[in-house]
């Protein structure tokens, strides 16, 4: 495993790292390691729009519509004008 030294780190950044590490219940070193691993990891594959909508609204269920029967046969459009 490699060792890494970070010089010139702002005191405010160090303090926010300390607080973030405490919130996650780990040491500052473990927190920094987790941040770095997350930063260089490949992003998860993007969901399709359909999959995202299904995840969001799938629990609502579908909608059943009554469609009237077609009594008249569709006619072709008149393009002579």
Phi and psi in radians as a Rosetta constraint file:
Dihedral C 1 N 2 CA 2 C 2 CIRCULARHARMONIC -1.560 0.35
Dihedral N 2 CA 2 C 2 N 3 CIRCULARHARMONIC 2.665 0.35
Dihedral C 2 N 3 CA 3 C 3 CIRCULARHARMONIC -1.917 0.35
Dihedral N 3 CA 3 C 3 N 4 CIRCULARHARMONIC 2.569 0.35
Dihedral C 3 N 4 CA 4 C 4 CIRCULARHARMONIC -2.357 0.35
Dihedral N 4 CA 4 C 4 N 5 CIRCULARHARMONIC 2.357 0.35
Dihedral C 4 N 5 CA 5 C 5 CIRCULARHARMONIC -2.036 0.35
Dihedral N 5 CA 5 C 5 N 6 CIRCULARHARMONIC 2.330 0.35
Dihedral C 5 N 6 CA 6 C 6 CIRCULARHARMONIC -2.027 0.35
Dihedral N 6 CA 6 C 6 N 7 CIRCULARHARMONIC 2.020 0.35
Dihedral C 6 N 7 CA 7 C 7 CIRCULARHARMONIC -1.777 0.35
Dihedral N 7 CA 7 C 7 N 8 CIRCULARHARMONIC 2.704 0.35
Dihedral C 7 N 8 CA 8 C 8 CIRCULARHARMONIC 1.264 0.35
Dihedral N 8 CA 8 C 8 N 9 CIRCULARHARMONIC 0.459 0.35
Dihedral C 8 N 9 CA 9 C 9 CIRCULARHARMONIC -1.356 0.35
Dihedral N 9 CA 9 C 9 N 10 CIRCULARHARMONIC 2.243 0.35
Dihedral C 9 N 10 CA 10 C 10 CIRCULARHARMONIC -1.058 0.35
Dihedral N 10 CA 10 C 10 N 11 CIRCULARHARMONIC 2.483 0.35
Dihedral C 10 N 11 CA 11 C 11 CIRCULARHARMONIC -1.086 0.35
Dihedral N 11 CA 11 C 11 N 12 CIRCULARHARMONIC -0.590 0.35
Dihedral C 11 N 12 CA 12 C 12 CIRCULARHARMONIC -1.149 0.35
Dihedral N 12 CA 12 C 12 N 13 CIRCULARHARMONIC -0.692 0.35
Dihedral C 12 N 13 CA 13 C 13 CIRCULARHARMONIC -1.140 0.35
Dihedral N 13 CA 13 C 13 N 14 CIRCULARHARMONIC -0.752 0.35
Dihedral C 13 N 14 CA 14 C 14 CIRCULARHARMONIC -1.044 0.35
Dihedral N 14 CA 14 C 14 N 15 CIRCULARHARMONIC -0.731 0.35
Dihedral C 14 N 15 CA 15 C 15 CIRCULARHARMONIC -1.161 0.35
Dihedral N 15 CA 15 C 15 N 16 CIRCULARHARMONIC -0.725 0.35
Dihedral C 15 N 16 CA 16 C 16 CIRCULARHARMONIC -1.146 0.35
Dihedral N 16 CA 16 C 16 N 17 CIRCULARHARMONIC -0.620 0.35
Dihedral C 16 N 17 CA 17 C 17 CIRCULARHARMONIC -1.127 0.35
Dihedral N 17 CA 17 C 17 N 18 CIRCULARHARMONIC -0.716 0.35
Dihedral C 17 N 18 CA 18 C 18 CIRCULARHARMONIC -1.088 0.35
Dihedral N 18 CA 18 C 18 N 19 CIRCULARHARMONIC -0.759 0.35
Dihedral C 18 N 19 CA 19 C 19 CIRCULARHARMONIC -1.165 0.35
Dihedral N 19 CA 19 C 19 N 20 CIRCULARHARMONIC -0.760 0.35
Dihedral C 19 N 20 CA 20 C 20 CIRCULARHARMONIC -1.084 0.35
Dihedral N 20 CA 20 C 20 N 21 CIRCULARHARMONIC -0.712 0.35
Dihedral C 20 N 21 CA 21 C 21 CIRCULARHARMONIC -1.096 0.35
Dihedral N 21 CA 21 C 21 N 22 CIRCULARHARMONIC -0.731 0.35
Dihedral C 21 N 22 CA 22 C 22 CIRCULARHARMONIC -1.131 0.35
Dihedral N 22 CA 22 C 22 N 23 CIRCULARHARMONIC -0.674 0.35
Dihedral C 22 N 23 CA 23 C 23 CIRCULARHARMONIC -1.112 0.35
Dihedral N 23 CA 23 C 23 N 24 CIRCULARHARMONIC -0.579 0.35
Dihedral C 23 N 24 CA 24 C 24 CIRCULARHARMONIC -1.610 0.35
Dihedral N 24 CA 24 C 24 N 25 CIRCULARHARMONIC 0.009 0.35
Dihedral C 24 N 25 CA 25 C 25 CIRCULARHARMONIC 1.207 0.35
Dihedral N 25 CA 25 C 25 N 26 CIRCULARHARMONIC 0.646 0.35
Dihedral C 25 N 26 CA 26 C 26 CIRCULARHARMONIC -2.460 0.35
Dihedral N 26 CA 26 C 26 N 27 CIRCULARHARMONIC 2.970 0.35
Dihedral C 26 N 27 CA 27 C 27 CIRCULARHARMONIC -1.266 0.35
Dihedral N 27 CA 27 C 27 N 28 CIRCULARHARMONIC 2.865 0.35
Dihedral C 27 N 28 CA 28 C 28 CIRCULARHARMONIC -1.072 0.35
Dihedral N 28 CA 28 C 28 N 29 CIRCULARHARMONIC -0.691 0.35
Dihedral C 28 N 29 CA 29 C 29 CIRCULARHARMONIC -1.078 0.35
Dihedral N 29 CA 29 C 29 N 30 CIRCULARHARMONIC -0.777 0.35
Dihedral C 29 N 30 CA 30 C 30 CIRCULARHARMONIC -1.152 0.35
Dihedral N 30 CA 30 C 30 N 31 CIRCULARHARMONIC -0.637 0.35
Dihedral C 30 N 31 CA 31 C 31 CIRCULARHARMONIC -1.153 0.35
Dihedral N 31 CA 31 C 31 N 32 CIRCULARHARMONIC -0.800 0.35
Dihedral C 31 N 32 CA 32 C 32 CIRCULARHARMONIC -1.088 0.35
Dihedral N 32 CA 32 C 32 N 33 CIRCULARHARMONIC -0.712 0.35
Dihedral C 32 N 33 CA 33 C 33 CIRCULARHARMONIC -1.057 0.35
Dihedral N 33 CA 33 C 33 N 34 CIRCULARHARMONIC -0.773 0.35
Dihedral C 33 N 34 CA 34 C 34 CIRCULARHARMONIC -1.132 0.35
Dihedral N 34 CA 34 C 34 N 35 CIRCULARHARMONIC -0.693 0.35
Dihedral C 34 N 35 CA 35 C 35 CIRCULARHARMONIC -1.108 0.35
Dihedral N 35 CA 35 C 35 N 36 CIRCULARHARMONIC -0.788 0.35
Dihedral C 35 N 36 CA 36 C 36 CIRCULARHARMONIC -1.137 0.35
Dihedral N 36 CA 36 C 36 N 37 CIRCULARHARMONIC -0.754 0.35
Dihedral C 36 N 37 CA 37 C 37 CIRCULARHARMONIC -1.074 0.35
Dihedral N 37 CA 37 C 37 N 38 CIRCULARHARMONIC -0.761 0.35
Dihedral C 37 N 38 CA 38 C 38 CIRCULARHARMONIC -1.123 0.35
Dihedral N 38 CA 38 C 38 N 39 CIRCULARHARMONIC -0.669 0.35
Dihedral C 38 N 39 CA 39 C 39 CIRCULARHARMONIC -1.176 0.35
Dihedral N 39 CA 39 C 39 N 40 CIRCULARHARMONIC -0.547 0.35
Dihedral C 39 N 40 CA 40 C 40 CIRCULARHARMONIC -1.828 0.35
Dihedral N 40 CA 40 C 40 N 41 CIRCULARHARMONIC 0.040 0.35
Dihedral C 40 N 41 CA 41 C 41 CIRCULARHARMONIC -1.314 0.35
Dihedral N 41 CA 41 C 41 N 42 CIRCULARHARMONIC 2.659 0.35
Dihedral C 41 N 42 CA 42 C 42 CIRCULARHARMONIC -1.177 0.35
Dihedral N 42 CA 42 C 42 N 43 CIRCULARHARMONIC 2.438 0.35
Dihedral C 42 N 43 CA 43 C 43 CIRCULARHARMONIC -1.180 0.35
Dihedral N 43 CA 43 C 43 N 44 CIRCULARHARMONIC 2.623 0.35
Dihedral C 43 N 44 CA 44 C 44 CIRCULARHARMONIC -1.130 0.35
Dihedral N 44 CA 44 C 44 N 45 CIRCULARHARMONIC 2.653 0.35
Dihedral C 44 N 45 CA 45 C 45 CIRCULARHARMONIC -1.054 0.35
Dihedral N 45 CA 45 C 45 N 46 CIRCULARHARMONIC 2.431 0.35
Dihedral C 45 N 46 CA 46 C 46 CIRCULARHARMONIC -1.234 0.35
Dihedral N 46 CA 46 C 46 N 47 CIRCULARHARMONIC 2.453 0.35
Dihedral C 46 N 47 CA 47 C 47 CIRCULARHARMONIC -1.384 0.35
Dihedral N 47 CA 47 C 47 N 48 CIRCULARHARMONIC 2.626 0.35
Dihedral C 47 N 48 CA 48 C 48 CIRCULARHARMONIC -1.273 0.35
Dihedral N 48 CA 48 C 48 N 49 CIRCULARHARMONIC 2.807 0.35
Dihedral C 48 N 49 CA 49 C 49 CIRCULARHARMONIC -1.041 0.35
Dihedral N 49 CA 49 C 49 N 50 CIRCULARHARMONIC -0.717 0.35
Dihedral C 49 N 50 CA 50 C 50 CIRCULARHARMONIC -1.076 0.35
Dihedral N 50 CA 50 C 50 N 51 CIRCULARHARMONIC -0.778 0.35
Dihedral C 50 N 51 CA 51 C 51 CIRCULARHARMONIC -1.123 0.35
Dihedral N 51 CA 51 C 51 N 52 CIRCULARHARMONIC -0.689 0.35
Dihedral C 51 N 52 CA 52 C 52 CIRCULARHARMONIC -1.138 0.35
Dihedral N 52 CA 52 C 52 N 53 CIRCULARHARMONIC -0.741 0.35
Dihedral C 52 N 53 CA 53 C 53 CIRCULARHARMONIC -1.162 0.35
Dihedral N 53 CA 53 C 53 N 54 CIRCULARHARMONIC -0.685 0.35
Dihedral C 53 N 54 CA 54 C 54 CIRCULARHARMONIC -1.124 0.35
Dihedral N 54 CA 54 C 54 N 55 CIRCULARHARMONIC -0.724 0.35
Dihedral C 54 N 55 CA 55 C 55 CIRCULARHARMONIC -1.086 0.35
Dihedral N 55 CA 55 C 55 N 56 CIRCULARHARMONIC -0.715 0.35
Dihedral C 55 N 56 CA 56 C 56 CIRCULARHARMONIC -1.295 0.35
Dihedral N 56 CA 56 C 56 N 57 CIRCULARHARMONIC -0.765 0.35
Dihedral C 56 N 57 CA 57 C 57 CIRCULARHARMONIC -2.041 0.35
Dihedral N 57 CA 57 C 57 N 58 CIRCULARHARMONIC 0.091 0.35
Dihedral C 57 N 58 CA 58 C 58 CIRCULARHARMONIC -1.078 0.35
Dihedral N 58 CA 58 C 58 N 59 CIRCULARHARMONIC -0.559 0.35
Dihedral C 58 N 59 CA 59 C 59 CIRCULARHARMONIC -1.194 0.35
Dihedral N 59 CA 59 C 59 N 60 CIRCULARHARMONIC -0.358 0.35
Dihedral C 59 N 60 CA 60 C 60 CIRCULARHARMONIC -1.246 0.35
Dihedral N 60 CA 60 C 60 N 61 CIRCULARHARMONIC -0.420 0.35
Dihedral C 60 N 61 CA 61 C 61 CIRCULARHARMONIC 1.534 0.35
Dihedral N 61 CA 61 C 61 N 62 CIRCULARHARMONIC 3.025 0.35
Dihedral C 61 N 62 CA 62 C 62 CIRCULARHARMONIC -1.513 0.35
Dihedral N 62 CA 62 C 62 N 63 CIRCULARHARMONIC 3.084 0.35
Dihedral C 62 N 63 CA 63 C 63 CIRCULARHARMONIC -2.126 0.35
Dihedral N 63 CA 63 C 63 N 64 CIRCULARHARMONIC 2.210 0.35
Dihedral C 63 N 64 CA 64 C 64 CIRCULARHARMONIC -1.760 0.35
Dihedral N 64 CA 64 C 64 N 65 CIRCULARHARMONIC 2.111 0.35
Dihedral C 64 N 65 CA 65 C 65 CIRCULARHARMONIC -1.898 0.35
Dihedral N 65 CA 65 C 65 N 66 CIRCULARHARMONIC 2.461 0.35
Dihedral C 65 N 66 CA 66 C 66 CIRCULARHARMONIC -1.483 0.35
Dihedral N 66 CA 66 C 66 N 67 CIRCULARHARMONIC 2.078 0.35
Dihedral C 66 N 67 CA 67 C 67 CIRCULARHARMONIC -1.749 0.35
Dihedral N 67 CA 67 C 67 N 68 CIRCULARHARMONIC 2.253 0.35
Dihedral C 67 N 68 CA 68 C 68 CIRCULARHARMONIC -1.179 0.35
Dihedral N 68 CA 68 C 68 N 69 CIRCULARHARMONIC 2.580 0.35
Dihedral C 68 N 69 CA 69 C 69 CIRCULARHARMONIC -1.261 0.35
Dihedral N 69 CA 69 C 69 N 70 CIRCULARHARMONIC 2.670 0.35
Dihedral C 69 N 70 CA 70 C 70 CIRCULARHARMONIC -1.566 0.35
Dihedral N 70 CA 70 C 70 N 71 CIRCULARHARMONIC 1.881 0.35
Dihedral C 70 N 71 CA 71 C 71 CIRCULARHARMONIC -1.458 0.35
Dihedral N 71 CA 71 C 71 N 72 CIRCULARHARMONIC -0.591 0.35
Dihedral C 71 N 72 CA 72 C 72 CIRCULARHARMONIC -1.732 0.35
Dihedral N 72 CA 72 C 72 N 73 CIRCULARHARMONIC 2.430 0.35
Dihedral C 72 N 73 CA 73 C 73 CIRCULARHARMONIC -1.317 0.35
Dihedral N 73 CA 73 C 73 N 74 CIRCULARHARMONIC 2.327 0.35
Dihedral C 73 N 74 CA 74 C 74 CIRCULARHARMONIC -1.067 0.35
Dihedral N 74 CA 74 C 74 N 75 CIRCULARHARMONIC 2.489 0.35
Dihedral C 74 N 75 CA 75 C 75 CIRCULARHARMONIC -1.927 0.35
Dihedral N 75 CA 75 C 75 N 76 CIRCULARHARMONIC 2.756 0.35
Dihedral C 75 N 76 CA 76 C 76 CIRCULARHARMONIC -1.245 0.35
Dihedral N 76 CA 76 C 76 N 77 CIRCULARHARMONIC 2.639 0.35
Dihedral C 76 N 77 CA 77 C 77 CIRCULARHARMONIC -1.234 0.35
Dihedral N 77 CA 77 C 77 N 78 CIRCULARHARMONIC 2.522 0.35
Dihedral C 77 N 78 CA 78 C 78 CIRCULARHARMONIC -1.601 0.35
Dihedral N 78 CA 78 C 78 N 79 CIRCULARHARMONIC 1.883 0.35
Dihedral C 78 N 79 CA 79 C 79 CIRCULARHARMONIC -1.843 0.35
Dihedral N 79 CA 79 C 79 N 80 CIRCULARHARMONIC 0.315 0.35
Dihedral C 79 N 80 CA 80 C 80 CIRCULARHARMONIC -1.354 0.35
Dihedral N 80 CA 80 C 80 N 81 CIRCULARHARMONIC -0.259 0.35
